[in-house]
C-alpha cells in the first residue's frame, strides 16, 4: 500500500488531497499542527523544525502561510518562515523520496503579459504581495531539489475559505463592484488539484500549471460561485485606475493592489505540459448537467 505524507492536511487543499488519496487506497500521513480529515496525524510546525517523514513513499507539500500582505511588511517574516524555510526543511528531510510541491500562479511576474502563461514565465521579481514573493522563493528551492512543482490558480471548491468569503463581503445590496471590464481568468477546482497531486508522482521533475479545462469569463464565474451559495448579484464595473488608487490608499477595507491585479487583468495558464502526460481536469464550475459540480457546499471553514 502506498503511504503518502501530506503536509498541511488540515487546510483547504491538503484536506481534499488527504481524503482523495485515502479513497484511492493509500495510507495517509497528515503532517501539520492539527490532525487532517483522515489517516495518521504526524505533528509538524513548518516554521520550527524538520518534519518526520519516516515510512512515507511520497511527499506532497501543501502547507503554506497565506495572506495578502504587502512585500516588506512585518507579516512577510511569518510567511517566509513557513513558505520558504519550512519548504527547505521538508526538502532536506525528504532525503531522496519523491516530492510534489503545491506552489501557486502567484509566483508569476505580474508585469508581463499573462494572457497565456507557460511555466517558463518569469518568477523572480514583481510580486504584488509577500505571499507571491515567498511562494516564488520556495518554488525555486523545490525545482532545484528535483521536485514536481504544481502551480494552480485561484483554487476553489467545497469548504473554500478564501475566494467565497472575499466575494461575499464585497456584496452590497445585491451589487458587486469589480475592477475593470470582464476578462478571461483561469481557476482551479480543488478536486482537479488533488487529482494532479496524485498523478504527479509519476511526472518528471519540473513545473506544471494546473487549472480547470478552460478559462472562465470573470463575471460569469463570480455569478456562478455566488449563486451556488444562494446569492444573486448584479455586477458593476469600476475603472481599474480608480480601483488601484483606492487599493494603494487603503480606502476600501481588504482591497489590495494584488486583489485588483488578479481580477482586472487576463490571467490564463497554459496547461499543455501536464496534459501531455495524460492529466485531464474532470471538474469545473458547471458539469454536464449544468450543476456546479466543483463548488459543492462552499461554506466557510476557519
C-alpha positions in Angstrom: 0.0 0.0 0.0 1.3 3.4 -1.0 2.0 5.7 2.0 1.6 9.4 1.3 2.7 12.2 3.6 0.5 15.2 3.1 1.7 18.5 4.7 -1.0 21.0 5.6 -3.6 18.2 5.6 -5.9 20.1 7.9 -6.1 23.0 5.4 -8.3 23.5 2.4 -6.2 21.9 -0.4 -4.4 19.4 1.9 -7.6 18.0 3.4 -9.1 17.4 -0.1 -5.9 15.6 -1.1 -5.8 13.5 2.0 -9.4 12.3 1.5 -8.9 11.7 -2.2 -5.7 9.7 -1.5 -7.4 7.6 1.2 -10.4 6.9 -1.1 -8.0 5.5 -3.7 -6.4 3.1 -1.2 -3.4 5.0 0.0 -2.3 5.2 3.6 -2.1 8.9 4.5 0.2 10.6 7.0 -1.2 14.0 7.8 1.6 16.4 8.7 0.7 19.7 10.5 -0.2 21.4 13.7 -3.7 19.9 13.6 -5.0 16.5 12.5 -6.2 16.0 9.0 -9.6 14.6 8.0 -8.3 11.0 7.7 -5.2 8.9 8.3 -2.5 9.3 10.9 -1.6 12.7 12.4 2.1 13.5 12.4 2.6 16.8 14.3 4.7 19.3 12.4 5.3 23.1 12.8 6.7 24.1 9.4 8.2 27.3 10.9 10.1 25.5 13.7 11.6 22.1 12.8 12.0 19.4 10.2 9.1 17.0 9.6 9.1 13.3 10.4 8.7 11.6 7.1 9.6 8.0 8.2 7.7 5.4 6.2 6.5 7.8 3.5 6.8 6.7 -0.1 5.6 10.0 -1.5 5.5 13.5 0.0 3.0 16.1 -1.1 3.8 19.6 0.3 0.6 21.6 0.6 1.4 23.5 3.8 1.6 27.3 3.4 1.1 30.6 5.2 -1.4 32.5 3.1 -2.5 36.1 3.3 -2.4 39.2 1.1 0.3 41.2 2.9 2.4 43.9 1.2 6.0 42.9 0.3 8.4 44.0 3.0 5.7 44.2 5.7 6.2 42.6 9.1 3.9 39.8 8.2 6.3 38.7 5.4 8.7 37.3 8.0 6.0 34.9 9.2 5.2 33.8 5.7 8.8 33.3 4.9 9.3 31.1 8.0 6.6 28.7 6.7 6.7 29.1 2.9 10.5 29.3 2.4 12.2 27.9 5.5 9.6 25.3 6.1 9.9 24.1 2.5 13.7 23.9 2.8 13.3 21.8 5.9 10.9 19.5 4.2 13.1 19.1 1.1 16.1 18.2 3.2 14.0 15.7 5.3 12.6 14.0 2.2 16.1 12.5 1.6 15.5 11.1 -1.9 11.8 10.5 -1.6 9.7 11.9 -4.5 8.2 15.3 -3.6 5.2 17.1 -5.1 5.2 20.8 -4.1 1.9 22.7 -4.4 3.1 26.1 -5.5 0.9 28.9 -6.9 0.3 31.0 -10.0 1.1 33.9 -7.7 4.8 33.2 -8.4 4.5 34.6 -11.9 5.7 38.2 -12.5 2.5 40.3 -13.0 4.3 42.9 -15.0 4.5 40.8 -18.1 1.5 39.7 -20.3 -0.4 36.9 -18.7 -3.0 36.2 -21.5 -1.4 32.7 -21.9 1.2 31.9 -19.2 3.5 29.0 -19.7 5.7 27.5 -17.0 8.7 29.5 -18.4 7.1 32.8 -17.4 9.4 34.8 -15.1 9.0 34.2 -11.4 11.9 36.1 -9.9 10.5 39.6 -9.4 7.5 41.9 -9.5 5.3 40.2 -6.9 2.5 42.3 -5.5 2.3 40.7 -2.1 4.5 38.8 0.3 2.7 35.5 -0.4 3.7 35.6 -4.0 7.3 36.5 -3.2 7.7 33.8 -0.6 6.0 31.1 -2.7 8.3 32.0 -5.6 11.3 31.6 -3.4 10.0 28.2 -2.2 9.1 27.3 -5.8 12.8 27.8 -6.8 14.0 25.7 -3.9 11.7 22.8 -4.9 12.7 22.9 -8.5 16.4 23.0 -7.6 15.8 19.9 -5.4 14.2 18.0 -8.3 10.6 18.1 -7.1 7.5 18.2 -9.2 6.1 21.7 -8.8 2.3 22.3 -9.4 1.1 25.9 -10.0 -2.7 26.2 -9.6 -4.6 29.5 -9.8 -7.4 30.7 -7.5 -8.3 27.3 -6.0 -12.0 26.9 -5.2 -14.4 24.2 -4.1 -16.2 22.7 -1.2 -15.1 24.3 2.1 -13.3 27.2 0.3 -12.0 29.6 3.0 -10.6 32.2 0.6 -12.5 33.0 -2.6 -16.1 32.8 -1.4 -15.7 34.9 1.8 -13.9 37.6 -0.1 -16.7 37.8 -2.6 -19.4 37.7 -0.1 -18.0 40.6 2.0 -18.0 42.8 -1.2 -21.7 42.3 -2.0 -23.8 45.4 -1.0 -27.5 45.5 -1.6 -27.2 42.8 -4.3 -24.5 44.7 -6.1 -20.9 43.6 -6.5 -18.3 46.0 -7.9 -15.4 44.6 -9.8 -12.4 46.4 -11.2 -12.3 46.9 -15.0 -14.1 45.2 -17.8 -14.9 41.4 -17.9 -11.7 39.4 -18.6 -10.8 35.7 -19.0 -9.3 34.0 -15.9 -8.0 30.5 -15.1 -9.4 28.9 -12.0 -8.6 25.6 -10.3 -11.2 23.3 -8.7 -9.7 21.8 -5.6 -10.7 18.4 -6.9 -8.6 18.9 -10.0 -5.6 19.9 -7.9 -6.0 16.8 -5.7 -6.1 14.6 -8.8 -3.0 16.3 -10.2 -1.1 15.9 -6.9 -1.6 12.1 -7.1 -0.9 11.9 -10.8 2.3 14.0 -10.5 4.1 11.3 -8.5 4.9 9.8 -11.9 5.8 13.0 -13.7 9.3 14.2 -14.5 10.7 16.9 -12.1 9.7 20.4 -13.2 6.9 23.0 -13.1 3.3 22.3 -14.2 0.4 24.7 -14.5 -2.8 23.2 -13.1 -6.3 24.6 -13.8 -9.7 23.7 -15.0 -10.2 22.6 -18.5 -10.7 26.1 -19.9 -10.6 29.7 -18.6 -13.8 31.4 -17.5 -15.2 34.8 -18.1 -14.7 36.6 -14.8 -18.2 38.0 -14.3 -19.9 34.7 -15.2 -17.6 32.7 -12.8 -18.3 35.1 -10.0 -22.0 34.9 -10.5 -21.8 31.1 -10.6 -19.8 30.9 -7.4 -22.2 33.2 -5.5 -25.3 31.6 -7.0 -24.2 28.2 -5.7 -24.2 29.8 -2.2 -27.7 31.3 -2.8 -26.5 34.8 -3.5 -27.8 36.6 -6.7 -25.8 39.7 -7.7 -25.6 42.4 -10.2 -22.1 43.2 -11.3 -20.9 46.7 -11.8 -17.5 47.7 -13.2 -15.2 50.3 -11.6 -12.4 51.8 -13.7 -9.1 50.0 -13.0 -7.2 53.2 -12.2 -9.8 54.2 -9.6 -9.6 50.7 -8.0 -5.9 50.8 -7.9 -5.9 54.2 -6.3 -8.3 53.0 -3.6 -6.2 49.9 -3.0 -2.9 51.9 -2.7 -4.6 54.4 -0.3 -6.4 51.6 1.6 -9.7 53.4 1.1 -11.6 50.1 0.9 -11.0 47.6 3.7 -9.4 44.4 2.3 -8.9 45.9 -1.2 -5.2 45.5 -2.1 -3.1 46.0 -5.3 -2.8 42.3 -5.6 -6.6 41.8 -5.5 -7.1 44.4 -8.1 -4.5 42.9 -10.4 -5.9 39.4 -10.0 -9.4 40.5 -11.0 -8.8 43.2 -13.5 -6.3 41.7 -16.0 -6.5 38.5 -18.1 -4.6 35.6 -16.4 -4.8 32.3 -18.3 -2.4 29.4 -17.6 -1.3 27.1 -20.3 -1.7 23.5 -19.0 -0.3 21.7 -22.1 2.7 20.4 -20.2 0.5 18.5 -17.7 -2.0 17.4 -20.3 0.9 15.9 -22.4 1.4 13.5 -19.5 -2.2 12.3 -19.6 -3.7 14.6 -16.9 -7.1 15.9 -17.7 -9.2 18.1 -15.3 -12.6 16.5 -14.7 -14.2 19.2 -12.6 -15.4 22.7 -13.3 -17.9 25.4 -12.3 -20.5 23.6 -14.4 -20.9 19.9 -15.0 -22.5 18.1 -17.8 -26.0 18.6 -16.3 -25.4 22.2 -15.7 -24.8 21.8 -12.0 -22.0 23.4 -10.1 -20.1 20.1 -9.6 -16.8 21.6 -8.3 -18.4 24.0 -5.9 -20.4 21.8 -3.6 -21.1 23.2 -0.1 -18.8 26.2 -0.2 -19.3 27.0 3.5 -16.6 29.0 5.3 -14.2 26.8 7.3 -11.9 28.6 9.6 
